[in-house]
Amino acid sequence: MLVAMTYAGAVVATLLAWDVSRKRRAHRPIAVLLTFGLAADLARRALRVFVLVPAYAALNGAPASGMVRALAHVDQALFLGYPAALASVTLWVYLARRPWPVMVVYVVAEVALIASYPVLRGEGVRKAYLGFQLACLAVAVGAFVHWMTFRKNPPTVTHWIVALMMVVEIAGVAAGPWRLGLFVKWDLAQMGYCMLYAMLILIQWRWSWVIRNSTPRS
């Protein structure tokens, strides 16, 4: 039930983001981020349900190889892609800077994880994931603090939505699955994302309504 609610919220929030971005181009990074997050999560769920979980059960703790290993690294890349994408969006929204440095670090991190397998597995992978998540959050928080300190223009709804998404990620690290068990407590993250999508739906629906009613009619 929670999974279905989370996906339903993600779909509605994403559609509303694209609706808003048609009138407010500055909101497009949010629409792209939500689209990527939804697509990546759907792809990961399909991979894990139909391929990885049965394959890992058959391996019984042995290292993966061949196609199973390749798909596991795809799953890994999609998982790490969201924090990298969020950090990239913060650079774009708060600092108006292209996110190429984040993308380069993301590629380097993924190549390093691929090269380190199967030496790095289990708890070692969790720590590597956590380090990457913290690095992305450091970039995001730094961009936000810089914007709060030196901003010249008034904040928009887009700025506060990005901040809200950052808060959910920080909560996941401080008191969610990153702290209590990344591979066994992901339902806590789903609860956080479910609440996030509910808030995004309300905020963007209200904003979309305001935009429509403030647009002069011919």
KOLNUDO-103396 format. One record per atom (N, C-alpha, C): residue number from 1; atom name; x, y, z. Coordinates in steps of 0.02 Angstrom, whole numbers. Layout:
PT  num  atome      xx      yy      zz
PT  NUM     CA       X       Y       Z
...
***
This chain:
PT  num  atome      xx      yy      zz
PT    1      N      41     -60       0
PT    1     CA       0       0       0
PT    1      C      43      63       0
PT    2      N      95      63      42
PT    2     CA     139     121      46
PT    2      C     175     132     -20
PT    3      N     197      78     -52
PT    3     CA     232      83    -116
PT    3      C     186     114    -168
PT    4      N     123      89    -171
PT    4     CA      76     115    -220
PT    4      C      61     189    -208
PT    5      N      54     209    -145
PT    5     CA      42     279    -129
PT    5      C     101     323    -149
PT    6      N     161     297    -137
PT    6     CA     221     335    -155
PT    6      C     226     346    -230
PT    7      N     213     293    -269
PT    7     CA     216     300    -341
PT    7      C     160     346    -367
PT    8      N     101     339    -339
PT    8     CA      46     383    -360
PT    8      C      62     456    -346
PT    9      N      90     469    -287
PT    9     CA     110     537    -270
PT    9      C     164     563    -315
PT   10      N     212     520    -332
PT   10     CA     267     540    -377
PT   10      C     241     558    -446
PT   11      N     194     519    -472
PT   11     CA     166     533    -538
PT   11      C     129     599    -538
PT   12      N      86     611    -489
PT   12     CA      47     673    -487
PT   12      C      93     733    -477
PT   13      N     141     728    -431
PT   13     CA     188     783    -419
PT   13      C     228     799    -482
PT   14      N     248     748    -519
PT   14     CA     287     758    -580
PT   14      C     245     792    -633
PT   15      N     184     770    -642
PT   15     CA     140     801    -692
PT   15      C     126     874    -675
PT   16      N     115     888    -611
PT   16     CA     104     958    -590
PT   16      C     167    1000    -602
PT   17      N     226     971    -591
PT   17     CA     288    1008    -602
PT   17      C     295    1028    -675
PT   18      N     279     982    -721
PT   18     CA     282     999    -792
PT   18      C     229    1051    -810
PT   19      N     170    1047    -778
PT   19     CA     118    1096    -791
PT   19      C     141    1166    -770
PT   20      N     172    1171    -711
PT   20     CA     197    1235    -688
PT   20      C     254    1260    -732
PT   21      N     297    1214    -754
PT   21     CA     356    1235    -793
PT   21      C     338    1262    -862
PT   22      N     278    1247    -885
PT   22     CA     257    1276    -949
PT   22      C     250    1351    -945
PT   23      N     231    1376    -886
PT   23     CA     224    1448    -876
PT   23      C     284    1478    -839
PT   24      N     319    1438    -801
PT   24     CA     376    1462    -763
PT   24      C     436    1418    -780
PT   25      N     476    1438    -830
PT   25     CA     531    1397    -854
PT   25      C     582    1382    -799
PT   26      N     587    1426    -750
PT   26     CA     635    1415    -695
PT   26      C     617    1353    -655
PT   27      N     555    1328    -662
PT   27     CA     534    1269    -624
PT   27      C     551    1205    -662
PT   28      N     576    1210    -722
PT   28     CA     589    1150    -762
PT   28      C     639    1102    -730
PT   29      N     692    1127    -696
PT   29     CA     737    1079    -662
PT   29      C     702    1034    -612
PT   30      N     650    1060    -578
PT   30     CA     612    1019    -532
PT   30      C     575     964    -569
PT   31      N     545     983    -626
PT   31     CA     508     934    -666
PT   31      C     555     880    -692
PT   32      N     614     900    -714
PT   32     CA     663     851    -739
PT   32      C     686     805    -682
PT   33      N     700     834    -624
PT   33     CA     723     795    -567
PT   33      C     670     744    -545
PT   34      N     608     766    -540
PT   34     CA     555     720    -520
PT   34      C     545     665    -573
PT   35      N     550     683    -636
PT   35     CA     543     633    -689
PT   35      C     598     581    -685
PT   36      N     659     605    -676
PT   36     CA     715     559    -671
PT   36      C     708     514    -610
PT   37      N     690     543    -553
PT   37     CA     682     504    -492
PT   37      C     629     449    -500
PT   38      N     573     467    -531
PT   38     CA     520     418    -541
PT   38      C     541     363    -589
PT   39      N     570     383    -646
PT   39     CA     592     334    -696
PT   39      C     646     287    -668
PT   40      N     694     316    -632
PT   40     CA     748     276    -604
PT   40      C     721     226    -553
PT   41      N     674     248    -511
PT   41     CA     648     203    -460
PT   41      C     606     147    -491
PT   42      N     568     163    -543
PT   42     CA     529     111    -577
PT   42      C     576      60    -610
PT   43      N     629      85    -641
PT   43     CA     676      40    -673
PT   43      C     711      -4    -622
PT   44      N     731      24    -565
PT   44     CA     764     -14    -513
PT   44      C     717     -67    -484
PT   45      N     654     -49    -474
PT   45     CA     608     -98    -446
PT   45      C     599    -157    -494
PT   46      N     593    -142    -559
PT   46     CA     586    -197    -608
PT   46      C     649    -240    -608
PT   47      N     707    -209    -606
PT   47     CA     770    -247    -606
PT   47      C     774    -293    -546
PT   48      N     757    -265    -488
PT   48     CA     765    -304    -427
PT   48      C     714    -361    -421
PT   49      N     652    -346    -440
PT   49     CA     599    -397    -434
PT   49      C     610    -454    -483
PT   50      N     625    -437    -545
PT   50     CA     626    -488    -597
PT   50      C     696    -518    -610
PT   51      N     748    -484    -587
PT   51     CA     816    -510    -602
PT   51      C     859    -518    -540
PT   52      N     871    -463    -505
PT   52     CA     923    -463    -454
PT   52      C     905    -504    -392
PT   53      N     845    -496    -365
PT   53     CA     828    -534    -305
PT   53      C     830    -609    -317
PT   54      N     800    -635    -371
PT   54     CA     807    -708    -384
PT   54      C     879    -729    -397
PT   55      N     917    -686    -432
PT   55     CA     987    -704    -447
PT   55      C    1029    -705    -383
PT   56      N    1020    -657    -339
PT   56     CA    1058    -656    -276
PT   56      C    1040    -717    -233
PT   57      N     977    -736    -234
PT   57     CA     956    -795    -195
PT   57      C     990    -858    -221
PT   58      N     996    -862    -287
PT   58     CA    1029    -920    -317
PT   58      C    1104    -920    -304
PT   59      N    1134    -861    -301
PT   59     CA    1206    -856    -289
PT   59      C    1225    -875    -217
PT   60      N    1177    -864    -170
PT   60     CA    1188    -883    -100
PT   60      C    1251    -851     -70
PT   61      N    1260    -787     -84
PT   61     CA    1316    -750     -55
PT   61      C    1377    -747     -99
PT   62      N    1380    -784    -153
PT   62     CA    1438    -782    -198
PT   62      C    1435    -718    -240
PT   63      N    1492    -693    -263
PT   63     CA    1493    -633    -304
PT   63      C    1456    -644    -370
PT   64      N    1423    -591    -393
PT   64     CA    1388    -594    -457
PT   64      C    1438    -587    -514
PT   65      N    1418    -613    -572
PT   65     CA    1461    -607    -631
PT   65      C    1417    -602    -692
PT   66      N    1448    -587    -749
PT   66     CA    1413    -584    -812
PT   66      C    1357    -533    -812
PT   67      N    1300    -553    -841
PT   67     CA    1243    -508    -849
PT   67      C    1215    -486    -782
PT   68      N    1215    -531    -732
PT   68     CA    1189    -513    -666
PT   68      C    1230    -456    -636
PT   69      N    1296    -461    -641
PT   69     CA    1339    -408    -615
PT   69      C    1327    -343    -653
PT   70      N    1321    -347    -719
PT   70     CA    1310    -287    -759
PT   70      C    1245    -252    -739
PT   71      N    1192    -290    -730
PT   71     CA    1128    -261    -710
PT   71      C    1130    -234    -639
PT   72      N    1169    -267    -596
PT   72     CA    1178    -241    -527
PT   72      C    1211    -173    -528
PT   73      N    1259    -164    -573
PT   73     CA    1292     -98    -578
PT   73      C    1245     -46    -608
PT   74      N    1200     -67    -652
PT   74     CA    1149     -20    -678
PT   74      C    1104       2    -621
PT   75      N    1083     -46    -580
PT   75     CA    1042     -30    -521
PT   75      C    1079      19    -475
PT   76      N    1142       6    -465
PT   76     CA    1185      50    -423
PT   76      C    1189     120    -452
PT   77      N    1199     125    -517
PT   77     CA    1205     190    -550
PT   77      C    1140     230    -544
PT   78      N    1084     196    -551
PT   78     CA    1019     230    -545
PT   78      C    1007     253    -473
PT   79      N    1028     212    -425
PT   79     CA    1019     230    -354
PT   79      C    1060     292    -336
PT   80      N    1123     294    -358
PT   80     CA    1165     352    -343
PT   80      C    1149     411    -387
PT   81      N    1112     400    -441
PT   81     CA    1096     454    -486
PT   81      C    1051     507    -455
PT   82      N    1006     487    -410
PT   82     CA     960     536    -382
PT   82      C     995     588    -337
PT   83      N    1037     567    -289
PT   83     CA    1072     619    -249
PT   83      C    1116     663    -293
PT   84      N    1147     634    -345
PT   84     CA    1187     675    -390
PT   84      C    1144     724    -428
PT   85      N    1085     702    -449
PT   85     CA    1039     746    -486
PT   85      C    1013     801    -440
PT   86      N     998     785    -378
PT   86     CA     975     837    -331
PT   86      C    1029     889    -319
PT   87      N    1091     867    -309
PT   87     CA    1146     915    -301
PT   87      C    1154     958    -363
PT   88      N    1146     928    -421
PT   88     CA    1151     966    -484
PT   88      C    1097    1019    -488
PT   89      N    1036    1002    -468
PT   89     CA     981    1049    -471
PT   89      C     992    1107    -422
PT   90      N    1020    1093    -364
PT   90     CA    1034    1147    -317
PT   90      C    1084    1197    -346
PT   91      N    1135    1172    -380
PT   91     CA    1183    1217    -412
PT   91      C    1149    1260    -465
PT   92      N    1105    1230    -503
PT   92     CA    1071    1266    -557
PT   92      C    1021    1317    -529
PT   93      N     981    1296    -480
PT   93     CA     928    1340    -455
PT   93      C     955    1395    -410
PT   94      N    1001    1377    -365
PT   94     CA    1025    1426    -316
PT   94      C    1083    1469    -342
PT   95      N    1127    1440    -382
PT   95     CA    1187    1476    -404
PT   95      C    1189    1490    -479
PT   96      N    1140    1464    -516
PT   96     CA    1138    1471    -589
PT   96      C    1203    1446    -621
PT   97      N    1228    1390    -595
PT   97     CA    1289    1361    -621
PT   97      C    1275    1292    -650
PT   98      N    1310    1277    -704
PT   98     CA    1302    1212    -736
PT   98      C    1330    1157    -690
PT   99      N    1297    1099    -688
PT   99     CA    1315    1048    -639
PT   99      C    1368     998    -662
PT  100      N    1410    1017    -710
PT  100     CA    1459     970    -736
PT  100      C    1505     941    -683
PT  101      N    1529     980    -634
PT  101     CA    1573     950    -582
PT  101      C    1539     893    -545
PT  102      N    1475     900    -529
PT  102     CA    1439     847    -494
PT  102      C    1435     785    -538
PT  103      N    1421     795    -602
PT  103     CA    1415     738    -648
PT  103      C    1482     702    -656
PT  104      N    1537     740    -657
PT  104     CA    1603     709    -663
PT  104      C    1618     667    -601
PT  105      N    1603     694    -542
PT  105     CA    1614     656    -480
PT  105      C    1570     594    -478
PT  106      N    1509     600    -502
PT  106     CA    1463     543    -505
PT  106      C    1492     487    -548
PT  107      N    1516     505    -607
PT  107     CA    1544     454    -653
PT  107      C    1606     422    -622
PT  108      N    1650     463    -592
PT  108     CA    1710     436    -560
PT  108      C    1692     388    -503
PT  109      N    1643     407    -463
PT  109     CA    1622     365    -406
PT  109      C    1594     299    -431
PT  110      N    1554     301    -484
PT  110     CA    1525     240    -510
PT  110      C    1578     194    -540
PT  111      N    1626     223    -576
PT  111     CA    1680     183    -604
PT  111      C    1721     150    -548
PT  112      N    1733     188    -494
PT  112     CA    1771     161    -437
PT  112      C    1734     104    -404
PT  113      N    1668     110    -397
PT  113     CA    1629      56    -367
PT  113      C    1628      -6    -411
PT  114      N    1624       3    -475
PT  114     CA    1626     -54    -522
PT  114      C    1693     -89    -517
PT  115      N    1747     -49    -516
PT  115     CA    1815     -77    -514
PT  115      C    1829    -113    -448
PT  116      N    1798     -91    -394
PT  116     CA    1812    -120    -328
PT  116      C    1773    -184    -314
PT  117      N    1725    -201    -357
PT  117     CA    1686    -262    -347
PT  117      C    1726    -323    -371
PT  118      N    1726    -378    -335
PT  118     CA    1685    -396    -276
PT  118      C    1719    -384    -209
PT  119      N    1777    -350    -209
PT  119     CA    1810    -337    -145
PT  119      C    1765    -295     -99
PT  120      N    1733    -244    -130
PT  120     CA    1690    -200     -91
PT  120      C    1618    -223     -98
PT  121      N    1593    -254     -44
PT  121     CA    1523    -277     -43
PT  121      C    1494    -267      26
PT  122      N    1429    -275      32
PT  122     CA    1397    -273      98
PT  122      C    1406    -207     133
PT  123      N    1434    -209     193
PT  123     CA    1443    -149     234
PT  123      C    1489     -98     200
PT  124      N    1538    -123     164
PT  124     CA    1583     -77     128
PT  124      C    1546     -37      76
PT  125      N    1500     -68      40
PT  125     CA    1459     -33      -9
PT  125      C    1414      18      25
PT  126      N    1385      -1      81
PT  126     CA    1341      45     117
PT  126      C    1379     108     137
PT  127      N    1441     100     161
PT  127     CA    1481     157     181
PT  127      C    1499     201     120
PT  128      N    1513     167      64
PT  128     CA    1529     205       3
PT  128      C    1468     245     -20
PT  129      N    1409     214     -18
PT  129     CA    1348     248     -36
PT  129      C    1335     308      10
PT  130      N    1346     297      75
PT  130     CA    1335     350     124
PT  130      C    1383     408     110
PT  131      N    1446     392      96
PT  131     CA    1494     445      81
PT  131      C    1473     486      20
PT  132      N    1449     452     -31
PT  132     CA    1426     487     -90
PT  132      C    1365     530     -75
PT  133      N    1318     503     -36
PT  133     CA    1258     541     -17
PT  133      C    1277     603      23
PT  134      N    1323     596      69
PT  134     CA    1345     653     110
PT  134      C    1380     706      67
PT  135      N    1420     684      19
PT  135     CA    1454     731     -26
PT  135      C    1403     771     -67
PT  136      N    1352     736     -92
PT  136     CA    1300     770    -130
PT  136      C    1260     819     -86
PT  137      N    1246     799     -25
PT  137     CA    1210     843      21
PT  137      C    1253     903      40
PT  138      N    1318     893      45
PT  138     CA    1363     950      61
PT  138      C    1360    1001       5
PT  139      N    1360     978     -57
PT  139     CA    1354    1024    -114
PT  139      C    1287    1061    -112
PT  140      N    1233    1022     -99
PT  140     CA    1166    1052     -98
PT  140      C    1159    1104     -43
PT  141      N    1181    1086      17
PT  141     CA    1175    1132      74
PT  141      C    1220    1193      63
PT  142      N    1280    1182      36
PT  142     CA    1324    1239      21
PT  142      C    1293    1287     -28
PT  143      N    1261    1261     -80
PT  143     CA    1228    1304    -129
PT  143      C    1171    1343     -97
PT  144      N    1133    1309     -54
PT  144     CA    1077    1342     -20
PT  144      C    1102    1398      26
PT  145      N    1153    1383      65
PT  145     CA    1180    1433     112
PT  145      C    1208    1493      73
PT  146      N    1243    1480      19
PT  146     CA    1269    1535     -23
PT  146      C    1212    1578     -50
PT  147      N    1159    1546     -73
PT  147     CA    1102    1583     -99
PT  147      C    1069    1624     -44
PT  148      N    1060    1595      15
PT  148     CA    1028    1631      70
PT  148      C    1070    1691      91
PT  149      N    1136    1684      86
PT  149     CA    1181    1737     109
PT  149      C    1187    1793      58
PT  150      N    1189    1776      -6
PT  150     CA    1205    1826     -56
PT  150      C    1149    1838    -107
PT  151      N    1091    1809     -97
PT  151     CA    1038    1816    -147
PT  151      C    1018    1890    -156
PT  152      N    1004    1907    -218
PT  152     CA     984    1975    -235
PT  152      C     910    1979    -255
PT  153      N     883    1924    -278
PT  153     CA     814    1922    -299
PT  153      C     771    1887    -246
PT  154      N     707    1903    -243
PT  154     CA     664    1870    -194
PT  154      C     657    1796    -210
PT  155      N     649    1754    -159
PT  155     CA     642    1681    -171
PT  155      C     577    1665    -206
PT  156      N     577    1611    -243
PT  156     CA     517    1587    -276
PT  156      C     497    1520    -246
PT  157      N     440    1495    -268
PT  157     CA     417    1430    -245
PT  157      C     467    1376    -263
PT  158      N     499    1382    -321
PT  158     CA     549    1333    -342
PT  158      C     606    1328    -292
PT  159      N     630    1385    -267
PT  159     CA     684    1384    -217
PT  159      C     663    1345    -155
PT  160      N     602    1355    -132
PT  160     CA     581    1322     -70
PT  160      C     565    1248     -82
PT  161      N     544    1231    -142
PT  161     CA     533    1160    -157
PT  161      C     599    1122    -156
PT  162      N     651    1151    -185
PT  162     CA     717    1119    -183
PT  162      C     740    1111    -111
PT  163      N     729    1162     -70
PT  163     CA     748    1158       0
PT  163      C     710    1102      35
PT  164      N     646    1095      20
PT  164     CA     606    1042      50
PT  164      C     632     973      30
PT  165      N     652     965     -32
PT  165     CA     680     901     -54
PT  165      C     746     887     -19
PT  166      N     785     939      -7
PT  166     CA     847     930      31
PT  166      C     833     907     102
PT  167      N     783     937     133
PT  167     CA     766     919     203
PT  167      C     748     845     208
PT  168      N     711     819     159
PT  168     CA     692     748     160
PT  168      C     754     704     155
PT  169      N     802     723     112
PT  169     CA     863     684     106
PT  169      C     905     687     170
PT  170      N     909     745     200
PT  170     CA     946     752     263
PT  170      C     914     711     318
PT  171      N     847     711     321
PT  171     CA     811     671     371
PT  171      C     825     597     360
PT  172      N     830     576     297
PT  172     CA     845     506     283
PT  172      C     913     485     309
PT  173      N     961     531     307
PT  173     CA    1028     516     333
PT  173      C    1029     519     409
PT  174      N     994     568     437
PT  174     CA     997     578     510
PT  174      C     956     527     549
PT  175      N     897     509     523
PT  175     CA     853     466     562
PT  175      C     815     415     520
PT  176      N     836     405     459
PT  176     CA     802     359     414
PT  176      C     843     298     397
PT  177      N     834     271     337
PT  177     CA     868     208     319
PT  177      C     943     213     317
PT  178      N     970     272     302
PT  178     CA    1043     278     300
PT  178      C    1073     267     370
PT  179      N    1035     282     421
PT  179     CA    1059     273     489
PT  179      C    1039     205     519
PT  180      N     979     182     503
PT  180     CA     952     123     535
PT  180      C     960      59     495
PT  181      N     980      64     433
PT  181     CA     989       4     392
PT  181      C     968      17     321
PT  182      N    1016      34     278
PT  182     CA    1000      54     209
PT  182      C     965      -1     171
PT  183      N     986     -63     180
PT  183     CA     960    -118     140
PT  183      C     899    -152     171
PT  184      N     882    -134     233
PT  184     CA     826    -167     266
PT  184      C     773    -119     292
PT  185      N     786     -55     291
PT  185     CA     739      -5     318
PT  185      C     718      46     265
PT  186      N     716      25     202
PT  186     CA     700      73     149
PT  186      C     628      96     152
PT  187      N     586      59     189
PT  187     CA     516      81     196
PT  187      C     512     149     232
PT  188      N     563     164     273
PT  188     CA     565     230     305
PT  188      C     575     285     253
PT  189      N     617     270     204
PT  189     CA     627     319     150
PT  189      C     563     328     110
PT  190      N     527     273      99
PT  190     CA     464     278      62
PT  190      C     414     321      99
PT  191      N     412     316     165
PT  191     CA     367     358     204
PT  191      C     386     432     196
PT  192      N     451     446     197
PT  192     CA     474     514     188
PT  192      C     457     541     119
PT  193      N     468     500      67
PT  193     CA     452     522       0
PT  193      C     377     530     -11
PT  194      N     338     487      21
PT  194     CA     266     492      15
PT  194      C     241     559      43
PT  195      N     268     579     100
PT  195     CA     249     643     129
PT  195      C     275     701      86
PT  196      N     335     693      58
PT  196     CA     363     744      14
PT  196      C     318     755     -46
PT  197      N     298     700     -78
PT  197     CA     256     707    -138
PT  197      C     189     738    -121
PT  198      N     162     722     -62
PT  198     CA      98     752     -42
PT  198      C     106     828     -36
PT  199      N     161     850      -6
PT  199     CA     173     922       1
PT  199      C     185     955     -67
PT  200      N     223     920    -110
PT  200     CA     236     948    -177
PT  200      C     172     955    -217
PT  201      N     127     906    -210
PT  201     CA      63     910    -245
PT  201      C      24     971    -222
PT  202      N      19     981    -157
PT  202     CA     -19    1038    -131
PT  202      C      12    1105    -153
PT  203      N      79    1110    -147
PT  203     CA     113    1172    -164
PT  203      C     107    1187    -238
PT  204      N     121    1137    -280
PT  204     CA     120    1149    -352
PT  204      C      49    1158    -379
PT  205      N       1    1122    -350
PT  205     CA     -68    1132    -371
PT  205      C     -90    1203    -356
PT  206      N     -74    1227    -297
PT  206     CA     -92    1296    -279
PT  206      C     -57    1346    -324
PT  207      N       7    1334    -338
PT  207     CA      45    1379    -381
PT  207      C      17    1379    -452
PT  208      N       1    1320    -477
PT  208     CA     -27    1314    -544
PT  208      C     -93    1352    -548
PT  209      N    -134    1347    -496
PT  209     CA    -198    1383    -494
PT  209      C    -187    1458    -495
PT  210      N    -138    1481    -456
PT  210     CA    -123    1553    -454
PT  210      C     -99    1578    -522
PT  211      N     -56    1539    -555
PT  211     CA     -30    1558    -620
PT  211      C     -87    1564    -671
PT  212      N    -130    1514    -672
PT  212     CA    -185    1515    -720
PT  212      C    -231    1575    -709
PT  213      N    -244    1591    -647
PT  213     CA    -290    1645    -632
PT  213      C    -259    1714    -637
PT  214      N    -192    1716    -639
PT  214     CA    -159    1781    -646
PT  214      C    -140    1796    -718
PT  215      N    -148    1746    -763
PT  215     CA    -131    1756    -834
PT  215      C    -188    1793    -868
PT  216      N    -172    1850    -901
PT  216     CA    -225    1888    -935
PT  216      C    -258    1846    -989
PT  217      N    -324    1849    -992
PT  217     CA    -361    1814   -1044
PT  217      C    -374    1859   -1103
PT  218      N    -365    1832   -1163
PT  218     CA    -375    1872   -1224
PT  218      C    -450    1876   -1240
***
